[in-house]
Amino acid sequence: MSTTRATTKDRSAVRTLLRLWPYVRPVRVRLFGAAAVAVVASCVGLVIPLVLKWMVDGPVADRDPAGVWLGALYLLLLGLLEAGLFGLRRWLVARPLSHVEAEMRAGLYRHLQRLPVAFHDRWASGQLLSRATTDLMLLRMFLAFPLTFLLVNAVTILAGVIIMLLQDWSLGLVILGPALPVMVMCVIFENRYAVVARLAQDQVGDLTTVVEESVLGIRIIKGFGRHRSQARAFRALSSTLRGTELRKARLLATIWAVIVTLPELAIGAALVLGTMQVADGELSAGTLVAFLSTALALRWPVDSIGFLLAMSQEAATATERYFEVMDEQPETETAPESPAGAAGAAGRGAGAARVAGAGTGTGNRRAGTAEAGDPVADAAGVAGAADTPGAGAVGEGLRFDGVVFRYPDADPASPPTLDRVDLHIRPGESMALVGATGSGKTTLTALVPRLHEVTAGRITLDGEDVTAMTREELRAKVAVAFEEPTLFSATVAENVLMGADDEAGAAELERALGVAQAEFAHALPQGAATQVGEQGLSLSGGQRQRLALARAVVGRPRFLVLDDPLSALDVHTEAAVEAALRHVLTDTTALIVAHRPSTVLLADRVALLSGGRITAVGTHQELLRANPEYAHLMSGNGRQEDDR
């Protein structure tokens, strides 16, 4: 779960909201036009008190019915004009702001796809979902209403105050009396509300995470009868969010009470003083009516200040949360040469020297493995002895040279997950990777397609550093199948063909399904066109795993990384898949994480990963005889599970 809780202490709401300008700029003409229309509409409303003054001091005082009807007509036309202008404002902003929201959501989605796996490991999915939905909805509402009416109301209040002062300056000063305390309260309210608004939005993200996890894990919840405990956890979070929302409501009620009460008292005082002035003949009745009508017309602009500020603060925190994600650095297409990369290159040269000294030159794919009777203690020595080239020259195939990896969130004082890994998988060779739980097998395989970036050293494909390739080029060469398969809410065919280029069709699909022994797809209600449902949970674990394997092989990749892809299969299906995979692996350079001897036998050679290093390389039989740790792992006493 994300631990990011940004502080709002030193944050300027205005500076934060200005970051929306690049998204608003394409529709600025319509937004500025809508604001201008709203200002005109508001000013039209201020003309109505002047018409009332004319009517009271003119036709009403003169007992002129025709003049009264004419004044009523003027008021009707002004009301219709004001309503029409506000309707025009809404029409002007509706379509462009929907476009702004859609563009921001699409930009966030694209950015999430480009962010590294380490980012997604840190962040809870609910936090990301709330930013893509609730926060963007708040921003659209802010751009549509508060942003415009903060300007409109400011202009309206200024114009109204000027009109009142021109009508009677003494009564105008009475109306202006509450201005200073209202402004002070607004500043205090804004600072306090910003903190509570941010807290509430973060809690919405946490609640979204719980709901999503409960839906995806419904089988576990029901299977273990944990629905009550999950409900209690949900109620606790919901109660916390309710408390925060009530704090927001109390703050809003406080500011609204001040903003409504003080101006009302000022209007009451102005009414008393104005009535006395009319009685003394110092002020006309029409002027008093116009003055009070103007003051009452300003009630809505003044009363709305509280919730407009509240919505603005919520929009500012939503903007802040949105850009917390957008400011994260995406994966780079290629990595610049670094000291770590240079060290890796030097290590690669040293590895090549070892290979030259240890090579047999026989061209046998299994040549150069560790001698059956040699104890293997030094990782570099064994890896070097195993690096004798087979079908191709030195540097071809898949090579790890001095690879070091440490997770970004790991304690700097802790040992790295992988420490100076040296391994060479020759072209067309398959290598099984074996190790105890937590030894780093899954981590090592994730480095090949650059799901994580190496901390030091380098990985090459046919002699080319993976960091020198674009990600599109790299992932066109490397296909991956994970032990925990992920399927999408799409058809079987769409899930499998995701691993091929856009031109792949039925022939490639049938071949991949055959290799993965996934012909069960044809027995589904709509065959390969059947929707598998969210996460593929309508299928069994073995079926999902076979479809994930089919997705990995459908594109005929040059390099294949398989993270124990057969763990959920029964022995008969596993044997059939292994038989079909042997034909695929003949022309593919493959790295296979293996937990069982049957999977190990798919590979030409085996590498033992221990303590973050490759400590032995050889055939299955050779390592059984020569390496006690490997023999223990394969005996079934050291049951293997997924790494980190």
C-alpha positions in Angstrom: 0.0 0.0 0.0 1.2 3.5 -0.8 2.7 5.3 2.1 2.7 8.6 0.3 0.8 11.2 2.3 1.9 14.5 0.9 1.9 17.4 3.3 -0.2 20.5 2.5 1.5 22.7 5.1 3.7 24.7 2.6 1.6 24.0 -0.5 0.1 26.9 -2.4 -3.3 26.0 -3.8 -2.9 28.6 -6.6 0.5 27.2 -7.7 -0.8 23.7 -7.5 -3.9 24.5 -9.6 -1.8 26.3 -12.2 -0.3 22.9 -13.1 -3.6 22.2 -14.8 -2.9 24.9 -17.4 -1.3 22.6 -20.1 -4.5 20.6 -20.1 -6.8 23.6 -20.1 -4.9 25.6 -22.7 -6.5 23.8 -25.7 -10.0 24.8 -24.5 -9.1 28.2 -23.1 -11.1 30.2 -25.6 -14.4 28.5 -24.6 -13.6 28.6 -20.9 -12.7 32.3 -21.0 -15.8 32.9 -23.1 -17.9 31.1 -20.5 -16.4 33.2 -17.7 -17.1 36.4 -19.6 -20.7 35.3 -20.3 -21.1 34.5 -16.5 -19.7 38.0 -15.6 -22.2 39.7 -17.9 -25.0 37.6 -16.6 -24.1 38.5 -13.0 -23.9 42.2 -13.9 -27.3 42.0 -15.5 -28.6 40.9 -12.2 -27.2 44.0 -10.6 -29.2 46.2 -13.0 -32.5 44.9 -11.6 -32.2 46.9 -8.3 -31.6 50.1 -10.5 -34.9 49.3 -12.3 -36.6 48.9 -9.0 -35.3 52.3 -7.9 -36.7 53.9 -11.0 -40.1 52.2 -10.5 -40.4 53.2 -6.8 -39.3 56.8 -7.3 -41.1 57.1 -10.6 -44.3 55.2 -11.6 -45.1 54.0 -8.1 -44.7 57.4 -6.5 -46.6 59.0 -9.4 -49.3 56.3 -9.4 -48.6 55.5 -13.0 -49.9 52.0 -13.8 -48.5 52.0 -17.3 -45.0 52.8 -15.9 -45.3 50.0 -13.4 -46.2 47.5 -16.2 -43.3 48.8 -18.3 -41.0 48.4 -15.3 -42.3 44.8 -14.8 -41.5 44.1 -18.5 -38.0 45.4 -18.0 -37.5 43.1 -15.0 -38.9 40.1 -16.9 -36.5 40.7 -19.8 -33.6 41.2 -17.5 -34.4 37.9 -15.7 -34.7 36.0 -19.0 -31.5 37.5 -20.2 -29.7 36.5 -17.0 -31.0 32.9 -17.2 -30.2 32.6 -20.9 -26.6 33.8 -20.3 -26.0 31.3 -17.4 -27.4 28.6 -19.7 -25.0 29.6 -22.4 -22.1 29.5 -19.9 -23.0 25.9 -19.0 -23.2 24.9 -22.7 -19.8 26.4 -23.3 -18.0 24.5 -20.6 -19.7 21.1 -20.7 -18.0 19.6 -23.8 -14.5 21.0 -23.4 -14.2 20.1 -19.7 -15.3 16.5 -20.4 -12.5 16.5 -23.0 -10.0 17.8 -20.4 -11.0 15.1 -17.9 -10.8 12.4 -20.6 -7.3 13.6 -21.7 -6.0 13.7 -18.1 -7.4 10.2 -17.5 -5.8 8.9 -20.7 -2.5 10.6 -19.8 -2.5 9.0 -16.4 -3.2 5.6 -17.8 -0.4 5.9 -20.4 1.9 7.0 -17.7 1.0 4.1 -15.4 1.9 1.7 -18.2 5.3 3.3 -18.5 6.2 3.4 -14.8 8.6 0.7 -13.6 7.4 -2.4 -11.7 9.0 -1.0 -8.5 6.5 1.9 -8.5 3.6 -0.5 -8.8 5.1 -2.6 -6.0 5.0 0.4 -3.7 1.6 1.8 -4.6 -1.8 0.4 -3.7 -4.1 -0.1 -6.6 -6.9 1.6 -4.9 -4.9 4.8 -4.5 -4.2 4.8 -8.2 -7.9 4.1 -9.0 -9.1 6.9 -6.9 -6.8 9.3 -8.6 -8.0 8.2 -12.0 -11.7 8.5 -11.0 -12.7 10.5 -8.0 -9.9 13.0 -8.2 -10.4 13.7 -11.9 -14.1 14.2 -11.3 -13.3 16.8 -8.7 -11.0 18.6 -11.1 -13.7 18.7 -13.8 -16.2 20.0 -11.3 -13.8 22.7 -10.2 -13.0 23.8 -13.7 -16.7 23.9 -14.5 -18.0 25.8 -11.5 -15.7 27.1 -8.7 -13.0 28.4 -11.0 -15.5 30.5 -13.0 -17.5 31.6 -10.1 -14.6 32.7 -7.9 -14.0 35.2 -10.6 -17.6 36.0 -11.3 -18.5 36.5 -7.6 -15.4 38.7 -7.1 -16.5 40.9 -10.0 -20.1 40.9 -8.8 -19.2 41.8 -5.2 -16.9 44.6 -6.4 -19.5 46.0 -8.8 -22.3 45.7 -6.2 -20.2 47.5 -3.5 -19.5 50.3 -5.9 -23.2 50.7 -6.8 -24.1 50.7 -3.1 -21.5 53.3 -2.2 -22.7 55.5 -5.1 -26.2 55.3 -3.8 -25.3 56.1 -0.2 -21.8 55.9 1.1 -22.7 55.7 4.8 -24.9 52.7 4.3 -22.2 51.2 2.0 -19.7 51.4 4.8 -22.1 49.6 7.1 -22.3 46.8 4.6 -18.5 46.7 4.3 -18.1 46.3 8.1 -17.9 42.5 8.2 -15.5 42.3 5.2 -12.3 42.1 7.4 -13.4 39.4 9.8 -14.9 37.3 6.9 -11.5 37.5 5.1 -9.6 36.4 8.2 -12.0 33.5 8.7 -11.6 32.5 5.1 -7.8 32.3 5.4 -8.0 30.2 8.6 -10.6 27.9 7.0 -8.6 27.4 3.8 -5.5 26.3 5.7 -7.4 23.8 8.0 -9.7 22.5 5.2 -6.7 21.7 2.9 -5.3 19.3 5.5 -8.6 17.5 6.1 -9.5 17.4 2.4 -6.2 15.7 1.6 -6.7 13.2 4.4 -10.2 12.3 3.2 -9.0 11.7 -0.4 -6.2 9.5 0.8 -8.7 7.5 2.9 -11.0 7.1 -0.1 -8.0 5.5 -1.9 -7.4 3.1 1.0 -11.1 2.2 1.1 -11.0 1.6 -2.7 -8.1 -0.7 -2.2 -9.9 -2.8 0.4 -13.0 -3.1 -1.8 -10.9 -4.1 -4.8 -8.9 -6.7 -2.8 -12.1 -8.1 -1.3 -13.7 -8.5 -4.8 -10.6 -10.1 -6.3 -10.1 -12.3 -3.3 -13.7 -13.3 -2.8 -12.8 -17.0 -3.1 -10.3 -16.8 -0.3 -12.7 -14.8 1.9 -15.5 -17.3 1.4 -13.2 -20.3 1.5 -11.9 -19.4 5.0 -15.1 -17.8 6.2 -13.5 -14.5 6.7 -16.3 -12.3 5.5 -17.0 -11.0 9.0 -13.4 -10.0 9.7 -13.2 -8.3 6.2 -16.5 -6.5 6.9 -15.1 -5.3 10.2 -12.0 -4.0 8.5 -14.1 -2.3 5.9 -16.4 -0.7 8.5 -13.3 0.5 10.4 -11.9 2.3 7.3 -15.4 3.5 6.4 -15.9 4.9 9.9 -12.5 6.6 9.8 -13.5 8.2 6.4 -16.9 9.2 7.9 -15.1 10.9 10.8 -12.9 12.9 8.4 -15.9 13.9 6.2 -17.7 15.1 9.4 -14.6 17.2 10.2 -14.9 18.7 6.8 -18.6 19.4 7.3 -17.9 21.1 10.7 -15.3 23.3 9.1 -17.6 24.2 6.3 -20.5 24.8 8.7 -18.3 27.1 10.8 -17.2 29.3 7.9 -20.7 29.3 6.4 -22.2 30.4 9.7 -19.7 33.3 9.8 -20.1 34.3 6.2 -23.9 34.2 6.4 -24.5 35.7 9.8 -22.2 38.8 9.6 -23.5 40.1 6.3 -27.1 39.5 7.4 -26.4 41.6 10.5 -24.9 44.3 8.3 -28.0 44.3 6.0 -30.2 44.5 9.1 -28.3 47.5 10.4 -28.4 49.1 7.0 -32.2 48.6 6.8 -32.6 50.3 10.2 -30.4 53.3 9.3 -31.8 53.6 5.9 -35.4 53.6 7.2 -34.5 56.4 9.6 -32.9 58.4 6.7 -36.0 57.9 4.6 -38.2 59.1 7.5 -36.0 62.1 7.9 -36.2 62.9 4.2 -32.4 62.4 3.7 -32.9 59.4 1.4 -35.6 58.5 -1.2 -37.6 55.3 -0.8 -36.5 54.1 -4.2 -32.8 54.5 -3.3 -33.3 52.5 -0.1 -35.1 49.8 -2.1 -32.3 49.7 -4.7 -29.6 49.7 -2.0 -31.2 46.8 -0.1 -32.0 44.9 -3.4 -28.3 45.2 -4.4 -27.2 44.0 -0.9 -29.6 41.1 -1.2 -28.3 40.3 -4.7 -24.8 40.0 -3.2 -25.9 37.5 -0.6 -25.4 34.5 -3.0 -21.9 35.6 -4.1 -20.9 36.2 -0.5 -22.6 33.1 0.9 -21.0 30.9 -1.8 -17.4 31.8 -0.8 -17.3 29.1 1.8 -18.1 26.1 -0.4 -16.2 27.6 -3.4 -13.1 27.7 -1.3 -13.8 24.2 -0.1 -14.2 22.9 -3.6 -11.0 24.8 -4.6 -9.0 23.1 -1.8 -10.4 19.7 -2.8 -9.4 20.4 -6.4 -5.9 21.5 -5.3 -5.4 18.3 -3.3 -6.8 16.3 -6.2 -4.3 18.0 -8.5 -1.5 17.3 -6.0 -2.4 13.6 -5.9 -2.7 13.4 -9.7 0.8 14.9 -10.2 2.3 12.7 -7.5 1.9 9.9 -10.0 2.6 12.0 -13.1 5.9 13.2 -11.6 7.2 9.7 -11.1 10.0 8.9 -13.6 8.9 6.4 -16.2 11.0 3.6 -17.5 13.7 4.9 -19.9 13.9 3.4 -23.3 17.6 2.9 -23.2 19.9 3.4 -20.2 23.0 5.7 -20.6 26.4 4.3 -20.0 27.1 4.5 -16.3 30.0 3.5 -14.0 28.0 0.4 -13.2 27.7 -0.4 -16.9 31.4 0.2 -17.4 32.2 -2.2 -14.6 29.8 -4.7 -16.1 31.6 -4.4 -19.4 34.9 -5.0 -17.7 33.4 -8.0 -16.0 32.2 -9.3 -19.3 35.7 -9.1 -20.7 37.1 -11.0 -17.7 34.3 -13.6 -18.2 35.3 -14.0 -21.8 38.9 -14.5 -20.8 37.8 -17.3 -18.4 35.7 -18.9 -21.2 38.7 -18.8 -23.6 40.8 -20.5 -21.0 38.3 -23.1 -20.0 36.7 -23.8 -23.4 36.9 -27.3 -25.0 36.2 -26.1 -28.5 34.2 -29.3 -29.2 31.0 -27.4 -30.1 28.9 -29.7 -28.0 26.0 -27.9 -26.4 26.7 -29.6 -23.1 30.5 -29.3 -23.2 32.3 -27.3 -20.6 30.1 -28.2 -17.6 31.6 -28.8 -14.2 33.3 -32.1 -13.7 31.2 -34.6 -11.8 33.7 -35.0 -9.0 34.7 -31.3 -8.5 33.4 -29.6 -5.4 31.9 -26.2 -6.5 32.7 -23.4 -4.1 33.5 -20.4 -6.2 30.6 -19.1 -8.3 32.7 -17.2 -10.9 35.0 -20.2 -11.5 32.1 -22.6 -12.1 30.2 -20.1 -14.3 33.4 -19.5 -16.3 33.9 -23.2 -16.7 30.4 -23.5 -18.0 30.7 -20.7 -20.5 32.3 -22.6 -23.3 30.6 -21.6 -26.5 28.5 -24.1 -28.4 26.7 -23.4 -31.6 27.7 -19.7 -31.7 30.7 -17.5 -30.8 31.5 -16.1 -27.4 29.0 -13.3 -26.4 26.0 -14.7 -28.2 22.9 -16.1 -26.5 21.9 -14.7 -23.1 24.7 -13.6 -20.8 24.8 -12.2 -17.3 28.0 -10.4 -16.5 28.7 -9.4 -12.9 25.0 -8.6 -12.4 24.2 -7.0 -9.0 20.6 -6.1 -8.0 19.2 -4.4 -5.0 15.5 -3.5 -4.7 15.0 0.3 -4.6 13.3 0.2 -1.3 15.8 -2.1 0.4 18.0 -1.1 3.3 21.3 0.2 1.8 23.2 -1.7 4.5 21.5 -5.0 3.6 23.2 -7.4 1.1 22.0 -7.2 -2.5 19.4 -9.7 -3.7 21.7 -10.7 -6.5 25.5 -10.3 -6.1 27.9 -10.6 -9.1 25.9 -13.1 -11.1 27.8 -14.6 -14.0 25.9 -16.9 -16.3 26.0 -17.7 -20.1 23.1 -19.4 -21.9 24.3 -20.3 -25.4 22.2 -19.7 -28.5 19.4 -22.4 -28.7 20.2 -23.7 -25.3 17.8 -24.0 -22.4 19.0 -23.4 -18.9 17.1 -24.4 -15.8 17.5 -22.0 -12.8 17.2 -23.8 -9.4 17.5 -22.3 -5.9 16.0 -22.2 -2.5 13.1 -20.0 -1.5 14.2 -16.3 -1.5 17.4 -17.0 -3.5 16.4 -14.5 -6.2 15.3 -16.7 -9.1 12.2 -14.7 -10.0 14.2 -11.5 -9.6 16.9 -12.7 -11.9 14.4 -13.6 -14.6 12.7 -10.2 -14.3 15.9 -8.5 -15.1 16.0 -9.9 -18.7 13.0 -8.0 -20.0 13.9 -5.1 -17.8 11.0 -5.3 -15.5 13.6 -4.2 -13.0 16.9 -2.5 -13.8 20.2 -4.0 -12.8 22.0 -2.1 -10.1 25.4 -3.0 -11.5 26.8 -5.3 -14.2 25.0 -6.0 -17.5 22.9 -8.5 -19.4 23.3 -9.1 -23.1 21.3 -10.7 -25.8 23.5 -11.9 -28.6 26.2 -9.6 -27.4 23.9 -6.5 -27.2 23.3 -4.9 -23.8 19.6 -5.0 -23.0 19.8 -1.4 -21.7 21.0 -0.2 -25.1 17.7 -1.5 -26.7 14.4 0.2 -26.7 11.9 -1.6 -24.6 9.8 -2.3 -27.6 12.7 -4.0 -29.3 13.8 -5.9 -26.2 10.3 -7.2 -25.5 9.9 -8.3 -29.1 12.9 -10.6 -28.6 12.0 -11.8 -25.1 8.8 -13.5 -24.0 7.9 -14.2 -20.4 5.6 -16.6 -18.6 5.1 -16.2 -14.9 4.1 -18.8 -12.4 1.1 -16.7 -11.3 -0.6 -16.1 -14.7 -2.5 -12.9 -15.3 -5.3 -12.9 -17.8 -7.4 -9.9 -18.8 -11.2 -9.4 -19.2 -11.0 -10.4 -22.9 -11.4 -13.5 -25.1 -9.1 -16.4 -24.9 -7.7 -15.5 -28.4 -7.1 -11.9 -27.3 -5.2 -13.0 -24.2 -3.0 -15.4 -26.1 -2.3 -13.2 -29.1 -1.2 -10.4 -26.8 2.2 -12.1 -27.0 2.4 -11.8 -30.8 2.5 -8.9 -33.3 -0.6 -7.4 -34.7 -0.5 -9.6 -37.8 -0.7 -12.9 -35.9 -3.9 -14.8 -36.7 -5.6 -18.2 -36.2 -2.7 -20.3 -37.3 -0.4 -18.8 -34.7 -3.1 -19.1 -32.1 -3.7 -22.8 -32.8 0.1 -23.5 -32.7 0.5 -21.8 -29.3 -2.6 -23.5 -27.8 -1.2 -26.9 -29.0 2.3 -26.2 -27.5 0.6 -25.3 -24.2 -1.8 -28.2 -24.3 -4.6 -25.6 -24.1 -7.0 -27.2 -26.6 -9.6 -27.0 -23.8 -10.2 -23.5 -25.2 -12.1 -25.0 -28.1 -14.6 -26.7 -25.7 -15.5 -23.4 -24.1 -19.0 -22.0 -25.0 -17.7 -19.7 -27.7 -14.4 -21.5 -28.3 -11.4 -19.1 -28.4 -13.8 -16.2 -28.6 -15.0 -16.9 -25.0 -14.6 -14.1 -22.5 -12.5 -15.4 -19.6 -13.7 -12.8 -17.1 -11.7 -10.6 -14.8 -8.3 -12.1 -13.9 -9.4 -15.2 -15.7 -11.1 -16.5 -12.6 -13.7 -18.4 -14.6 -10.9 -20.8 -15.5 -8.9 -23.2 -13.3 -5.4 -22.4 -12.2 -3.9 -24.9 -14.6 -6.0 -23.6 -17.5 -4.8 -20.0 -16.8 -1.2 -21.2 -16.6 -1.5 -22.9 -19.9 -3.0 -19.9 -21.6 -0.1 -17.8 -20.1 2.4 -20.3 -21.6 0.6 -20.1 -24.9 0.9 -16.3 -24.8 4.7 -16.6 -24.2 5.3 -18.9 -27.2 2.9 -17.6 -29.7 5.3 -15.0 -31.1 8.1 -17.5 -31.6 10.5 -15.4 -29.4 14.3 -15.7 -29.8 14.6 -15.7 -26.0 12.1 -17.3 -23.6 11.9 -16.7 -19.8 9.7 -19.2 -17.9 9.1 -18.8 -14.2 8.0 -22.3 -13.2 5.2 -22.2 -15.8 4.0 -25.8 -15.1 3.5 -25.7 -11.3 -0.4 -25.8 -11.5 -0.6 -28.7 -14.0 -1.3 -32.4 -13.2 1.4 -34.9 -14.0 -0.2 -36.1 -17.3 -0.8 -32.6 -18.7 2.7 -31.5 -17.5 4.3 -34.4 -19.5 2.3 -33.4 -22.6 3.3 -29.8 -22.3 6.9 -30.7 -21.7 7.0 -32.9 -24.8 5.6 -30.0 -26.9 7.9 -27.5 -25.3 11.0 -29.5 -26.2 10.3 -28.7 -29.9 9.9 -25.0 -29.1 13.0 -24.9 -27.0 15.1 -26.4 -29.8 15.2 -23.1 -31.6 14.9 -20.8 -28.6 17.3 -19.6 -26.0 15.5 -20.2 -22.7 15.9 -19.5 -19.0 13.5 -21.7 -17.0 12.9 -21.3 -13.2 12.4 -24.9 -12.1 11.2 -26.3 -8.8 10.7 -29.9 -9.8 13.0 -32.5 -11.5 10.4 -33.0 -14.3 10.8 -29.3 -15.2 14.6 -29.4 -14.8 14.8 -32.2 -17.4 13.4 -29.8 -20.0 16.7 -27.9 -19.9 20.1 -28.7 -21.4 21.9 -27.5 -18.3 21.1 -26.4 -14.8 22.3 -23.3 -12.8 22.1 -23.3 -9.0 21.4 -19.9 -7.5 22.5 -19.7 -3.9 23.1 -16.6 -1.7 22.4 -14.4 -4.6 25.2 -16.0 -6.8 25.4 -18.8 -9.3 27.4 -21.4 -7.4 27.2 -24.3 -9.8 26.4 -25.1 -13.5 26.0 -28.5 -15.1 23.6 -31.1 -16.2 21.0 -32.4 -13.9 22.8 -35.7 -13.3 26.2 -34.0 -12.8 24.9 -31.7 -10.2 23.0 -34.5 -8.4 26.3 -36.3 -8.0 28.6 -33.3 -7.3 26.5 -30.7 -5.4 24.9 -31.7 -2.1 22.7 -28.5 -2.0 21.3 -29.2 -5.4 20.7 -32.9 -4.5 18.8 -31.7 -1.4 16.6 -29.3 -3.4 15.8 -32.0 -5.9 15.1 -34.6 -3.3 11.8 -32.9 -2.3 13.0 -32.0 1.2 13.7 -28.4 0.1 10.3 -27.6 -1.4 10.5 -24.5 -3.6 8.2 -21.6 -3.7 8.1 -18.2 -5.5 10.8 -15.7 -4.8 10.1 -12.2 -4.0 
